[in-house]
């Protein structure tokens, strides 16, 4: 039984490391987005700025979704 747990530990550890990296990236992207929005008067943001910030938010959402999927995959094992 111990060998069985050991065999499952490596894939789970790898998935956990990937999920943690995705959460870290999402956290950094979210922080950057919040900082820019908080420090920029609305009238100073161009359409391109708003598009870039939306892209940043979208990327953060994708990272969080990927991490969630990895956590769900780990839960199945």
N, C-alpha and C positions, 0 to 999 in steps of 0.2 A: 504494500500500500504506500510506503514511503517513496518508492521509485515512481509510482504513478503520479503522486503529487509533484515530484521533482520534474517529471516530463512536462507537466502542464504549467509549471512555474515560468519557464523561459518564454513561451508565447505570451502568457499573461503579462510578464514583466516588459516585454517588447511593446505590447499594446498599450500598457500603462505609460511607458516612456513617450510613445507617440501622442497619446492623449494629453499628457502634461505639456508637451511642446506646443500642441495646438492651442491649449488653454492659455499658455504663456503668450503666444503670438496674438491671440484674440484680445487678451488683456492689454497688451502694448498698443494694438491698433485702436482699441476703445479709448484708452487713455489719451492717445494722440488726437483722436477725434474730439473728445471732450475739451481738451486744452485749446484746440483751435477754435471751436465754437464758443467757448467761454471767453476767450480773449479777443474775439473779432466782432466789432460792431456789425450788425446785419448789413448796413449800407456799404460796408467795405468788402463784402464777399461778392465776387463776380460769379457769373453763371458757371464758369469753368471751375472756380473754387468750390462751389456747391456740388458740382458733378464729381469732383475729386473726393470731397468729403462723403458723398453718397457711396462712391466706390469703396472707400475705406470702411464704411459701416457694413457694406455688403461682404467684404472680405472677412471682417471680424465675425459676422454672422455665419459665414461658411466655415470658419475655423471652429467655432463653437458647435456647429452641427456635426462636423467631422469628429470632434472629440466626443460628443454625445453618442454617435454611432459606435465609436471604439469602446466606450464604457458599456454600451448595450451588448456588444460582441463579447466582451470580457465576462459579463454577467451570465451569458449563455454557457460558458465553459465551466 
